[in-house]
Amino acid sequence: MSKMVYSGVKAASSDFTAGEMIFESILEDGVFRFDCSANERQAAYPSLSFINSNNREVPIMSNKFPLYTPSFECIAGQQIVKIELPIGTSFYGTGEVSGQLERTGKRVFTWNTDAWGYGPGTTSLYQSHPWVLAVLPNGEALGILADTTRRCEIDLRIQNRIQFIASRSYPVITFGPFPSPTAVLISLSHAIGTVFMPPKWSLGYHQCRWSYDSEERVLEIARKFREKGIPCDVIWMDIDYMDGFRCFTFDKERFPDPKSLVKDLRHMGFKAIWMLDPGIKYEEDYFVYDSGCKHDVWIEKADGTYFVGDVWPGPCVFPDFTWSKVRAWWADLVKDFISNGVDGIWNDMNEPAIFKAVTKTMPESNVHKGDNELGGCQGHAHYHNVYGLLMARSTYEGMELADKRKRPFVLTRAGFIGSQRYAATWTGDNLSNWEHLHMSISMVLQLGLSGQPLAGPDIGGFAGNATPKLFGRWMGFGALFPFCRGHSEAGTFNHEPWSFGEECEEVCRLALRRRYRLIPHIYTLFYMAHTRSTPVATPAFFADPKDLNLRTLESCFLLGPLLVYASTVPDLGSDKLQLLLPKGIWLSFDFDDSHPDLPALYLQGGSIIPLGPPLQHVGESNPLDDLMLIVALDEHGKAEGILFEDDGDGYGFKKGEYLLTHYVAELKSSVVTVRISKTEGLWKRPNRRVHVQLLIGEGAMLDMWGMDGEVLQIEMPSEIEISKLISSSKEHRRLHLESVKLIPHVEDVSGHKGGELSGTPIELENGYWSLKIVPWIGGRIISMVHLPSERQWLHSRVEIDGYEEYSGTEYRSAGCSEQYNVIQRDLEHAGEEESVVLEGDIGGGLIIQRQITIPKDNPKVFQIESCLLAHNVGAGSGGFSRLVCLRVHPTFSLLHPTESFVEFTSIDGSRQEVWPDSGEKLYEGDLRPNGEWMLIDKCSGLGLINRFNVDDVYKCIIHWGTGTVNLELWSEDRPVSKQSPLKIVHEYEVREIIP
């Protein structure tokens, strides 16, 4: 497109304009495109979210008009869009986001970010979905898409208002209002496409680790699953299978014969998935690099030279997936790679993540030579958020080239709205703790509500060591997520289902047997999602969108009509839950496997779901296997359900090679008749038995066996007999629960380690600050959230970074990792003073004492008073310690690294403005800040002030890291005694910055 240049600057006036947006109907009735003006409509870039960009550009004839019209402001190159909705509207979607399910009060930024160990307040994760699903008070729903690939702020902090802020010009697309949230998601899929049809094996359990580092270890894991009778379909190979992290290679010592390895895995019923990253080692005579140079595929800097950034192999170049010839080049590499026996591909690090860069990614000035239909030649700022989508697309197309008889399976970390057409996803590098266990449900649901149904977390947590209770509980309900994979980080303890004792192992076995029983139902849901656009996993309120009480439930989810109700509280099992169910009939059932660490299951009245046997892997299934139908009648005595069957792979289903069966049940004259009402497809019905289980309440059921296709009739017992059956079922369940072996808490497990990373932090909170402190490793602050702005200034892993203090000038000297004891704790109600005093023994008779306080007379700040004390120094030293220095080392997170800087006035009166490209800066003497310095985020308009006593601080250091900055305060360097401790008293406050 000749009018587009790589810089992304559009020909539009920078003068302030405002008003209501203009609209036209597109795609189908009820879908509207809004633009700021006719000129802005012409200036907008092509859509990369729509499966067919022309559908956004071509108006249709319609008699409908929008009920809600957005307003806009355009100023300084930014387009601000606001849409006001009725009081009582609830917000969902916004893609891959952490934190609460209902999004009112939240703000996120769509900027794909390598967000290891994110928290509930992290505002940019690995994927971007500039999309909000608004559920109106009457249960109707409206979808709003800001159709821009640029960084976009989605601000839901004001009730009933949605605000988007991004570079102009972009259209806003609204879907509805329609009668239900499901109707909105169906309409959205008509724009962005449906999820790819997954191969059936990919709906089994996946076992992964960073890394199973040899062929021998991979086979050992596979054999163990079969020996222990724990279902599993897939083993994953992380980056260490490669030769020096070079993509499309294999380590000759540890993975010398991948074809033989895959042959052995397939013999045991396993598939193998292998990782491919976008970073290609910058090295001559490496065939991928040489080929890329020959075909001119690498992303370039503004000066026309290759961009080189550090990732796992060291210096790397990166394919420009915005260019069709590059996608074809990559697809050919993938096609050849598949010949090694590769069953699926895992695209990681494709935000793209870059090491040793403050922004965690490549410069926005890098140049992409994009196809005209994608937007043409543009800077990286334009294509950053779709880089992962385009890589996944190219990988998917390469797998299609390799074998058209098989469906590709691609997992991508980074993505954009529309990625579901090519890849599944997972929720990134989560943590092994209860907070992340709880969040995983909402995160999977939000992705589904944003068009990506094939999603799941790293079950058990990626970073840190799970405890038996945590792992078992997470597997309990994680086994019923659409995508089901366990994964863990290098350096942690083993996280396979058998790694946490026999009690946890049994819970995992039961949970995965449940999943495999339900695969016929789950596979049917995905067929319907692929062909009919219906969702797979949804929040409970989808069963009754008018019920406001259901809209914030975060511990349950629906798989079609199946309600999965979990406990995410350590000391509360599912058997003790006080449940809030949607209105209507919901009947509980299980497989005689009830356990406090497994979720409760309920089937909605009016539903039939198909089940199969609890196989060890999907490949064991046979069309002649017994079919089970679970039936729950509604208040009218009726029920219906469907079952989709095909080869489980390939595309024969598109040619009619499948069987879609519609089952119905109806109660008449005390007889329930179960029959087939309709079939679709060319397949003949297998000659198999069918086992009907009619739920009657409290887990009780009536059984009937017959042949599939026959009309089956179940005679209903009398009310007295039904009452007896229900009482007997309740008693059986009670006795069963009394007999199960409970997963012990970590302190009860002999020899188990890892609880230190999954302990519960101390929380200090008032109306302004929320702090999380871990006494057991360095007494560090791992989370620091300013509540009015929802800004998380500090977020770290448990064992490193965050707010640390050292006792010497050396990085991570004594004090940063020792156990601290809580010697005083005053946690009052909100608005009162909250404080905690910690003390850590750092050896040599020295202790660090730290008091963290949120004062009630000034709750906008929190204070830290730290002392390095001589507690028990030997007499031979004259009562003085070794040479020490109290070094305050906080690591702050940068939400917008290129727009963040540190500002202060020095003691000598000079003003300092320190930006990330300045590297590390040291300030001593009169160049020290005169009692305060401020970390400013221009984009969010906020500044974090750090005030301190200048007399305590002898040196200040600013160090910019990868998406972080350290603002260090150093005391003088000297011995201490009981009478002469080292002390630093300082405080933090957030201030709104007026541009």
N, C-alpha and C positions, 0 to 999 in steps of 0.2 A: 504494500500500500504506500504509494509515493508520498502521501502527506505525513507519514509517520517516520520519525527519526529515532535513533537509539536512545537519546536522552529522555524520551518520554514526555517532553514538553509539548503540550497541545496548544493549538491556536485558539485561545480563549481569553477573554478580557479578565484582568485581575481586579477590576472594580467590584465593589460590594454589590451583590444582587440578592434578592430574597423574594419569596412568595410561595404560592401553591404550585406543586408540580403539575405538568400536563400529562395526559394519559392517552393510551390507546389499547384496545383489546388485542391480545396475542394468544397463540397456542390453542386455547379452548375457552369456552364460556367460563367466566369468573376469574380469569387470569389477566392482569393488567400490567403494562409497562409504564412507569412514570419517569419523566425526565424534567430537568429544570427549564428547558426551553427547546424549541425545534432545533436551534443551532447546537445546543449541548447534545441533543439526540444524535445529530450527525457526527459530533466529535467523539462519541464514546467508542471505545475499542471493542473488537469482536468478543463474543462471549466464549470463555473456556469452560464454563460450567454446563452450558446447554450441550446436549448430545449433538444437536444440529443448530449451529449458531444462527442460521437463517430463521429459525422459529422465533427467535427474539426480535428479529428485524422486520418481519412481515406481519402487518396488522391483519386481523380477521374481522368479519362482520359479526356483530353481536348486539343484542338489545339490552345487555346488562351494563350497569354503571357501578363504579366502585363505591362502597359504603364508607371507606376511610381513605382520605387523600393526604399524602404526606406534604409537609412544607419543607422549604429548603432555604439555606443561606450559602452563598458562594463568596469566599473572601480569601485572599492571599493564596490562591491555588488549591484551597480546600473546599470540599463540598460537604455541607452538614445537612443531613436529612433527619426530620423528626416526624413521627407518626403517633398521634394520641389515640388511645383506645379506652373503652369503658372501665370504670372503677370495678375492681374485682377480677381483672384480666390476669392470667398467669402466663409466665414466659418459660420457654424451654428451647432446646436446640443449642445453637451457637457452636455446634460441632464437638470437637475433642476438647473438653474443658473439665477441670477438676472442681471440687467443691460441691455445693448443694445441687439438688435436682431442679427445683424451681428457681429460676435465675434472677428474679426481681432483686435489685440491690447490687447486682454484679456488673462488672465491666471487663471486657476482654479485648485483646488486640490480635487480629489475624496476621500473624507473622510466624511462619514455621520455624521452630526453635528446638535445638537439642536441649531438652529440659530435664536432664538426669535428676532423679530424686525430687521432682516437683511436689508442691504442697497444695492445699485447698485454695490458697490465694494466688497461685501462679496464674498469670494472665495471658501467657502465650505458650502453647505446647507445640506438638509436632505437626499438627494439621490445621487447616484454615477452612472454616465454613461460615461465611458471612450471612448467616441465616438465622431467623428467629421464628419459632412456632408459638403463636399466641393463642391461648385457649380462653375464649370469652366467658363471662359469667354464666351465660345460658348453655354452655357446652359446645357451642359452635367454635370454629377455629379459623385462624387466618395465618398464612405463611408469608414471610417477608424476606426477600433475597436482595442484598446489595451486590449487584453483579459486577464486582471489581476484583481483579487479582492483586491489587496493591494492598499495602498495610491498611487495615480498616479497624477503627475503634467501634465496638458495639457496646453502647452505654445503656444499661437497664437500671441505673441507680435511682431514677425517679419512677415511682409507681405508675403503671399504665402508660408509660412512654418508652418508645424505642428511638434511639438516636444512633445514626451511623455517621462517622467522620472518615473521609478518605480523600485522596487526590481526585480532583475533578478531571474528566466528566464520567459519570457512571450512571446507569439506570437502576431503578429499584423496581423489582418485580413482586407483585402481590398475588397470592393464591387464595381466593375465597373472599369473604367468609364462606365456608362450606359447613354442612351439618355436623361434621365430626373431625377430630384430628386425623383419623385414618384417611378421610376423604382428601384432606390437604396433602398428606404424604403421597397419596396416589397421584394427585395432580402434579406435585413436585417431580415425581419420577417420570412423568410424561415430558418434562423439560430436561432433566439431568440424566435420565436413563435409569434402568433398574440394576440391581446387583447382578454380576455375572453368575451363571449357574455353576455352583461348586461341584467338583467331583464328590461322590458320596463318601469316599474314604476321608476327605478333608474335614468331615463333620465328626470324626472320631477324636480320640484324645491324642495330643501332640506332646512329646517330651523333648525338652530343649535345655541346654546349659551353655554358658560361656566358660569353657568349652569342653565337649567330649573330644579330647585332644589326640586320639589315635583310633585307628580301625579297631584295635583290640578292645578299647574302652566302649566304643559304640556297640559292638556285638555283645559285650558283657551286660550293658544296660538292657539291650533287646532281650537277651536270654532271661534276665531276671524278671522282666515283665511276664514272660510266658510261664516261668517256673512258679511265680507267685499268683498266677491267675488274675492279674490286674489288666483290664482291657487297655489297649493302646494301638494306634495305627501308624504313628509317624515318629521318627527320630530326626532331630535337626542337627545340622553341622554349622556351627558358628565360624567366625573368621579364621580360627586357627587351623582349619584344614588346608589353607592356602600355603603356597610357597612364599614366605615373607610378606604375607598379606596382599599378594598380587592376585587380582581377580582373574578368574578363568584358569587358574593353575591349582595344582595339588602338591602338598608337601611330600617329597619323595621318600622320606623316612617314615612319617607317621600315617600318611594316606597314600601308599605306593600303588594301590590297585583299586581305585574307586568302583570300577565295574564289578570286580569280584565282591567287594563289600556290599554293594547294592544287591547283587545276586543272593548273597547270604541273608540279607535283611528281608528280601522279598520271599525267600523260602520260609521265613518265620511269620510272614504276613505284615511286614512293615514297609512303609514308604520312606524315602529319604528326601529331605529338603535342605538346600545348600544356600549359603549367603552370597550375595553380590552387592558390593558397594559402588557408588559412582566414582570415588577417587581412584584414579589409575596411576600407578607409580611412574614418576617422571624419570624414566631410565631407558636409555638406548639399548637395543638388542632384546628388549622385552616385547614380545610379539604384539601385545595389545597396544602398547604405546606407539610402536613403529607403524602399525596399521592405522591408528588414529591420526598420526601426523600425515601419512600418505593421503588420507581421505579428508583432511582438514576438518576435524570434528571437535576440536577443543575450544572451550570458552576462552575468550580473549579479554585482556585489559583494554582500557580506553586507548592506549598507545599502539594497539594491534599485536602485542606480544602475548604469548600464552599466560593465562593466570595460573600460578603455581601456589598451592596451599597445602599445609601439612595435615595429614590424617594418619591412619594406622600404618601405611607403608613408609611414611616420611613424606617428602615432597611429592605432590600429586597434581595431575591435570584432570580436567573434568569434561565429560562429553556435553555438548550443547543440545539437549534433548528437544529444544524448541524448533529444531530444524529437521524436516522429514528425512533428509538423507542421513542424518546422524542417528535418528531412531531406527532406520533400516540397517545401518551399520551395526548398531548394538544388537538388534534383533538377530542378525546373522551370527554374531558371536554367541548369543544365547542358544540359537538352534544347534550350533556345533557342540556347545557345552552339554546340552541335553543328552547327547549320544553317550555320555559317561554313565547313564542310568539315573539322571536327575529327575525326580518326580515333581518337585516344586522349587520355587526360588523365593528367597527372602531378600528384599531390598531394604537395606539399613542405611543410616547416615545420610539420607537423601533430602535433607532440608534445603540445601546441603550443609552439613556440619563441617566446620573447619577448626582445627586445633590452633592454639597460639594466636587467636584473633579475638579482640575485645567483643566483636559483634557475634561471635560463634559461627559466622558464615562468611561468604565472600563479599567483597566490596560491592555496593549498589551501583558503582560506576562501571562494573564489568559489562561487556557487550554480548548480547545474544542475537544471532542472525535469524530470528524466528521466521517461520512461514507467514506469508501474508494473512492467511486465514486465522492465525493466532495473534496477530498484532504487529508483525513485521519486526524489523531490527529495533531492539529496545535495550535499555539498561536492565541490570539484574533486579532493580526494585520492581519492575513490571512483572518479571517471570519468577521471582523467588518462590512465591507461594504455590506455583504450579510445577516447579521442577520435579518434585517427587511424583506427582500425578503422571507427568510425561515420561519419567523413567519407568514407572510401573506399567504404563501403556506399552512402551517399547519392549519391556521384558515379557509381557503377556503376548504380544504379537510374535516375539521370537519363539515362545513355547508353542504357539499355534503353527508356526512354520515347521517346527521340528516334528510334530505328529498331529495331524488333523483328526485323528481318531480319538484323541484324548482332550479333555478340557484342561486348560492351564490352571495352575494354582500359584498365585503370587501373593506374598504378604509384604505390605509396605509400611514403613514407619511414618514417612511424610506423605501428605496428600492434600487434596483440595476438594471442595464439593463436586461430586462427579467421579471421584476415584473408585467408587464401588463398582464401576463398569469393568475395572481391570484387576482389582486386588482386594483382599481382606486387609484388616489392620488390627493392631493391638494398641494398648494404651501406654506404651512406652516404658521407660525405666522407672517403675514404681518402687515403693519401699516395703519391706517386710514388717509392717505394723498394722494395728487395728484400724487406724485412720484410713489407710490406703485400702484395706479390705472393705471397709464401709463404702468408700468413694467409688470402688470399682463397679458397683451396681449402677450408680447414676451415670458414670462415664460411659459404660456400654450402652445404656439407654439413650443418652444424649446423641451418641453417634448414630444410633438407629433413627432417632427423631430428626436427624440431619441428612438422611439418605443413605447411610452406611450401615446396613444391618449385620454384616459379617465381621464382628468385632469381639474382643475379649481382652482381659488383662493378663499379665504374667501371674498365674495363680501361685500363691505363696509369697509373692513379692520378689522383685529382681535384686534389689540392693539390700544387704543386711541378712541376718540369719533368722529365719522363722522359728517359732516355737512349735511343739507338736499341736497344741490347741489352735494356734493361729493357722497352721498349714491345713489341718483337718477341716476346720470350719470353712476356710476359703475354698478348699476342694469340694466341700459339701454342696455349696451352691454354684461355684465356678464351673462344676461339671455340667451345668445346664445353661451356660452362656452359649450364644450362637457359635463363637469360636472358642475352643477349649484347649489351652496350652499352659504347661508349667515351664517356667524359665527362671534361671538364677545367675547371679553375677560371679565372675572369677573371684576367688579369695573368700567366698562364703562356704559354709558347710554344704554337703550334698543335700539336694532338695527333691530327690525322687520320692514317690509315695511311701516307700518302705524305710525312709531315712529317719523317721521320728518315733520309732517304737511300734510294737505290734498293734496297740490300740488305734493309733493314727492310721496305720497301714490298712486296718480293717475298714475304717471310715472311708478312706480313699477308694478302696475296692468296691464298697457298697455304692458310693457316689458315682463311680464310673460305670458300674453295672446298670445303674439307673439311666445314665446317658445312653448307653447302647440299647437298652430297651426302648428308649424314646426316639431313636434315630429315624424310624419310619415317619414319625410325626414331625421331627425337625426337618427332615429332607423334604417332606411335603410343604412345610412352611416356606422353604427356600424356593421350591418350584413355583409356588404362588407368588412369592416376592419377585422372582425373575420374570414371570409371565403376566401377572395380574397387578403387580406393584404394591401388594399389601405388605405391611410391616411384619417382622419376625418377633423380636422382643420389644415389649412396650411397657410403660409404667402402668400401675394398677388402675389409674384413673381412666384409661382407655375403655375399661369395662363400663364406666358411667361418667362421662366427661362433665356432667352437671354437678356431681358431688364434689364440693370444694374441699371436703375433709380428706379426699383421696389424693389431692394434687401434690402433696408434699411427702407422701410415703416413699421412703428411700431404701427399705430393706426387703422389697418384694418386686416381682416383675411377672409379666404375662408372656407365655409362649403360646400364641393363639388363645384358646380358651383355658389353658393350663396356668394356674396361679402358683408361683414359686415363692414361698414366704420363708425368709431366712432370719436368723439372729446374727447381728454384727457386734454384739456386746459379749466380751469374753466370758463373763460369769452367768450368762443367761442362755440356756439352750432353747431350741425351737419348741420343745415341749412345754415351756413355761411362758411363751409369748402371749400377750394380750393382743389379739388380732383385730384389725379393722378390715372387714371384707366389703367389697362392693355390694350394692343391693342385689336382691335376687337369690337364687339357689346356688350355693357353692358346697360341693361335697368332697370331703377329705378322702384320701386313699394313700396307700403305699404298697410296697412289694414284700410285706412282712419284714421290712428292714428299718423300721423307725429307729431313730437315734437322735439324741439332743443336738448333735453336731451336723445333722442332715436337715435340709429345709423341709417344711411342711408343704404338702402338695394338695391342691384343690382343683376340681374340675367344675367349670361353670355349667349350671343347668342349661339343657338344650344342646349339649355338645357330645360328640363322639370323637375319640382320638385313637389312632392305630399304634400298636406297640409290636415289637419283635422280641426274640430271645436275647438274653444278655451275652452277646458274643464277645470273643477276645479281640476280634478286629472285624472291620466291615467286610473284608474279603471272605469271611466264613459264611456269610449269609447265602441263603438258597431260596429261590422262589417258592419251594415246597415247604419252607419253614412254617410252623404254626403261626397264625396271625391272631393277635389279641385285640379286641375292641373294648375300650373302657367307655361306658355309657352313663351319662348323667341327664335325667329328664328335667325339663323345665316345668313351670307351674301349669302348663297345658298338657303335660305328659308327652312331650315330643323332644326329639334330639336329632342332630345331624352332624356329619363329619365327612372328611375326604381322606383318601390315601393315594399318593402318587408313587408309581413304580416304573422304573426303566432299568437300563443296564448299569446305572450308577456312574457312567462316564461316557464321553463322546457326545455326539449331537444327533443321534437317532431320534431323540424325543422331538426334534424340530420337524421330523418327517413323519410323525405320527407313531413312532415305535415306542409306545409307552402304554400304561394303563392307569387311568384316573377314575377312581371309584367313589361314588357318592353313596354313603350309607345313611339310612334314616331309621329311627326307632319311634314307636308310638304306642301309648298305653290306651287300650280300649277294653272295657268289660273285664278288668283285672288281668289282662294278658298284654304283655309288652311284645310287640312284633318288631324284629330287626331284619331289615332287608336292604337290597341295593335298589336305589331309585334311578340311577343313571350311571353310565360309563362313557368314557372318552378314550380315544386312542385305538391303535391297531392290535395291541397285544391281546392274546387270549388269557383268560383267568387261570392261574395255576390251580392244580388239583390239590388243594391244601385244606387242612382243618382250620376252623375259626373258633376262638374261645371268647365268648362275650361275658364281660363282667359288668353287671348293672349295679351301680352304686345306689345305696339306700340310706346312707347317713352314718357318720362317725366311723368311717372305714369299713363298715359292713357292706357286703355285696352278694348278689345272686349270680350263680354261674350257669352257663349253658354252652355246650360244645355242639358243633355241627360242621358242615362243609361250607366253605366260602362260596357264596352265590346262592345258597339255599335260603329260604325264608325260615328264620328261627323264631320260636315263640317261648317266652318265659312267663309262667304263671305267677302272679304276685301272691305272696302269702297274706294271711289276715293281718290286721293291724297289731294284734297281740303277738303274732309270730315275728313280725318285723321288729317290734319293740324288743323281743327276746334276742333276735339276731344282733341288734345294735348294742344291747347290754353285753352280750357275749364278746362282740368285737372290741368294745371299750375295755373290758376286763383283760382280754388277750393282749391288747396293746400295752396296758398297764404292767402286766407281768413281763412282757417283752422288754419294756424300757427298764424295768428293775434288774433284768438279767444282763443287759449289755455292759461291756467294759468301756468305761468313760476314758476319754483322753486326759491324762493327768496334766496339771499345770507344770510349767518348766522346772520349778524348784523341786518337784516330786520325781523327776526323771533322772535316774542315776546315770551320770556320765554325759548327759546332754549339754551341749554348749550352745551359745547363741542368744540366750535370753537377754543379754546386755544390749543387743541392738533392737529389741522389740519391746523394751520396757516402756512404761508410761511416763512421758515427760511431766514435769511440774508446769502448771499454767498460771500465769498472772494475767488478769484481764480486767479492764474497766471499759467505759464507753469509748475510749480513744485508742488503747493499745491492747494487743493480745501477744503475749510472749510465751514461748515454750523453751524450757530449760532442762537439760539432761545432766543431773549431778554425777552420774556414774562414769562418764567419760569426759573429763576435762571441765565439768561444770558449765559447758558451753550453752549459749543461746542458739537454738537451731531454727527458730522462726520468730520473726518480728514483723507484725502486721499492724499498720495504722488503720483502724477500723472505719473512721469516717470516709476515707478515700479508698478503702479496700486495697491499699497498696502494700504488698509484701516486700519490705525493704531488705529482708535477710531471710534466706532459706537455705538450709544445708543438710547434708547427710549427718547421721548421728555421731560418727567417729572422726570427722575432720571438717574444717572450715566453720562457717557460722561465726559467732562471737567467741574468740579464744583469748587467753592471756598466757604469756610466757614469763619465765623468771630469768631469762638471759637474752643476749643480743642475737643468738642463733635462732633461725626459724625452727619452730616447733620444739623449743627447749622445754625443760621441765615445767609442768603446769598445764600443758594443753591436753594431756591424755590420762592423767591420774584420776582416781576416783575421789570425788568431793563428797563430803558429808553435809547434810542439811542440819545446821545447828540452831536455826530459828526460822519459823515459818508463820507469817501472819497473812492469811488469805481471807479477806473480808468480803462483804457483799459489794456489788458494783457501786462505785461512788465513794467507797471508803479506801483507806490506805491499804495497799497490798505490797508485801515485801517477802523476800526470802534471803537468808544468809547462808552462804556455802563456805566450806573450808576444806582445802586440799593439802595433804602432806606431800611436799615435793622433794623431800630428802635433805640430809645435812642439817637437820634441826629447823628447817624452814617450812612455812605454810603460806599459801595464798588464801586470803579471806576476801569474799566478795559479797556485798549486799546490793541487791537489785530491788528498787522501790518504785512504785507508782504512787506519788504523794496525793493525798485527798485534797490538799489545798491548791494543787496545780496538776490536775489529772491529764493535761495535755502533754506532759513530759514524763519520761521515766529516767531514773537516776541509777548510776552504777558507782559504787564506792569500793575501790579495790585497794588492798594493802598487802605488801609482801613483808611478812613478820618473821623475826627470829624467835622461834618457839622453845627450842631446846638446844642451843649452841654450846659446844663444849667449852670448859673453862680454859683449856689450853690456847684457845683462840682469842682470849680476852673478851669473850662474850660477843664477838663479831663473826658474821657469817663469811662465806666465800663472796667473791665479787658477783653481784647480781644486778639485774635491771628489770623493772616491771614494764612489760611490753604489751599494750592493748592492741589486739589484732582482729578487728571485725572484717568480715568479707561480705560486702553488700552486693545484692543482685542488681544488674542493670537491665531494666525493662526495654529501654531504647538506648543502646550503647553509643550510637553515633550522635545522639542528641543529649548526652549527659556530660556534665563537667563538674569540677569542684571550684568553688569561689570563696575567697576570703580576703580580709585585709590584714596585712602583716603588722607586727608591732611597730615597724618603722613607718607605717602609714601607706606603704605601696599596696596596690590592689593586684590580686593574683587570680587568674582564670586558667585552670589546668584541665586540658582535654585529653582524651584517651591516647591520641597519637604522640603525646609527650613522653610516654614511657614512665619510668619510675622517677619520682621527684622527692628530694629530701630538703627539709627546711629546719634550720638551726638558728640560734641567736635571735636577732631582730627580724629575721625573715619568717619566724614562726607566726602562725595565726594569732591574732590578738584576742584570744579567749574563745573563738568559735570559727568553724568553717562549715560550709554547706555543700552537700551533694545535690545538684539540680538536675531534674529531668524536664527538659524544655517541652517535650511532647505532652506529658501529662500535667504540666504546670505545677509541679510540686518540688519542694526542696526539703531535704533532711538536714536539720541543723544539729551539729555536735558541739556543745559548749563544754569548756573545761577550765580548770584553774591553771593559768599560765605558769605559776610558780611550781606546779607539780610536774610540768611537761618540759623536757629538755630537747626533744626532737620530734618532728612530725614527718611522716612518710606517706606519700600517695603512690600506690602500685596498681596499675591497671592489668587485669587478667582477662581470661576468656569469658566475657559476659559478666565480669565482676570488677569491683574496685575495693582495695583495702585502704582505710583511713586510719593509720597507726599513730598511737600516742606512746612515746617512750619516756620513762623516767630517767634520771641520771643513773650512771653505772657506778655502784659502790657497795661495800659491805653494809649489812644492816645488823642491828641489835634489838633487844626488846624495847629499848628507849628510842630508837631511831629507825622506824620502819620506812619503807617507800610506799607512797600513796598516790593514787590518781583518782580524782573525783570528777565525773563528767555526766552529761545528760543528753538526751535526744528529744527533738521535737520536730514535727512536720509543719511546714508553712506553705500556703498557696502562693505561687509565684505569678505575678501579673506581668504579661509580656510587655 
